Each structure stands twice: as C-alpha cells, then as structure tokens.
C-alpha cells in the first residue's frame, strides 16, 4: 500500500506537469482582488449544479490529476446533479478549449459533519467520468509536501468566481486576491477565530480588506512552492457570518497538507 500511495501522490503532484501555468499569473497586490489573467490558474475549476435545464456555478475546485478534483465537503449535496467545468476564465461566454465533465464519483471525507463546519475535514474529491486532456488552459496544481505548514506572513492567492463583496454581485471573470497567512497561534486567539480554528486549517487575510467570499468555497489557496511551482495549500472552507473582509476574521481553509494520505488512499482505491 505504501508504494501505491507514493505512486498516486507522484501522479497527483506531477514531477514536471503540475503547478507551472503556460500563462503565468500577474501577481499584483490589489486590495479586494482583481480580474485574473485569462487561464493563468489553469487548475481552477467551476463546480456547477443543474436546475431545470440550466447550469449554475456553486463552488470552486482544483484539478490535481487528469481525472481528479479536490473541493470542499460542504459544497456537495446528494440532492444535486453536478458537472465540473475546466479551462474557464469567463463563465458568461463560450471559450474554446474549455470542457464540462460529469463526475463519476464524489467522495466526501468521512469525518466531515455538515452540522459542524468548524469541526474540520471539510474536503472532498471528485473523480471525473473521463480524464481531461491537459492543455495550456487546463493543467493540474501540485499538492504541497505532507504536513507542511505555511509560515505566518507568507502571501498566497485565493482564486474563484465568488462574490466581489458581502452581498455583492457574482463576477463572470475569474478573480484573484492576495492573502497574507495568519499563523495558528494568532488565528486561534479568542479575538480572532478562537477554538473554531483547528491545526488542520489555514487562516489567511483578516485585515478587513481582502478575503474569499460566497461562491469561492472549495477553491484553492495558491502558494508558490520552494521550486517556484504553484501548490494548492488550502481549500476554501468558511468565513465570518458577519460578512466577507471582516477584521480579524480571516478566510479559513482546509489545510491540504494534512490530508495527503487521505487523498492518496481515495485515489488509489477508486
């Protein structure tokens, strides 16, 4: 089993094929975020649900292998029909090279409890019904090293089609925003998130200016690895009920590096 897990993780992280976009993102420190460079986050997916005959964006996700996507557990409902839209920048227009694929299987972490989001384990894997052809606009992100912890003050980027502000509009174009990582010792203080934050989570933001928002759930916290490739360190999990961009209530992400073994096991067994 150990060798199988190693091979699976190697495929997921990709020795040369992950985290290296053909169109590198333009990394500016715009408060509140900005339109991303088209197709510069080629692992970003739009998880969409069907209502009558139309499809609607509900969450983000990250391609980590040609037929696997990681998203948040709270994004998944047994009552909905989903599709994964890959290679997208503008959700309002048809874009050559993009593709919508239905899931073959969705596996939500067995420890996820929808009645207790602060309990952790807010992560799910989607096995696509077919492997997607990788291209300049569809590429996987790298997984971070197992159990790695981001230093406080590191700047990562959250991406998604979530609301531009509290109760604000949903953008058509993919957004990116820089977030500063807040260490667990700070984020778990009573004046911040307190006991709602666990060591299997990452806090980022909390300056009252930039955060993830509704619709970003399940999407990636993109951080540059030691070799310069992009790693998906976090999965957008929750934020303040008081609104997006709330002071000392940073965005909270499921820490992917705490779930490397779970990801590898699920991929190996499915």
C-alpha positions, 0 to 999 in steps of 0.5 A: 500500500505504501508504494501505491500511495507514493505512486498516486501522490507522484501522479497527483503532484506531477514531477514536471506537469503540475503547478507551472501555468503556460500563462503565468499569473500577474501577481499584483497586490490589489486590495479586494482582488482583481480580474485574473489573467485569462487561464493563468490558474489553469487548475481552477475549476467551476463546480456547477449544479443543474436546475431545470435545464440550466447550469449554475456555478456553486463552488470552486475546485482544483484539478490535481490529476487528469481525472481528479478534483479536490473541493470542499465537503460542504459544497456537495449535496446528494440532492444535486446533479453536478458537472465540473467545468475546466479551462474557464476564465469567463463563465458568461461566454463560450471559450474554446478549449474549455470542457464540462465533465460529469463526475463519476464519483464524489467522495466526501471525507468521512469525518466531515459533519455538515452540522459542524463546519468548524469541526474540520475535514471539510474536503472532498474529491471528485473523480471525473467520468473521463480524464481531461486532456491537459492543455495550456488552459487546463493543467493540474496544481501540485499538492504541497509536501505532507504536513507542511505548514505555511509560515505566518506572513507568507502571501498566497492567492485565493482564486474563484468566481465568488462574490466581489463583496458581502452581498455583492454581485457574482463576477463572470471573470475569474478573480484573484486576491492576495492573502497574507497567512495568519499563523495558528497561534494568532488565528486561534486567539479568542479575538480572532477565530478562537477554538473554531480554528483547528491545526488542520486549517489555514487562516489567511487575510483578516485585515478587513480588506481582502478575503474569499467570499460566497461562491469561492468555497472549495477553491484553492489557496495558491502558494508558490512552492520552494521550486517556484511551482504553484501548490494548492495549500488550502481549500476554501472552507468558511468565513465570518457570518458577519460578512466577507473582509471582516477584521480579524476574521480571516478566510479559513481553509482546509489545510491540504497538507494534512490530508495527503494520505487521505487523498492518496488512499481515495485515489488509489482505491477508486 
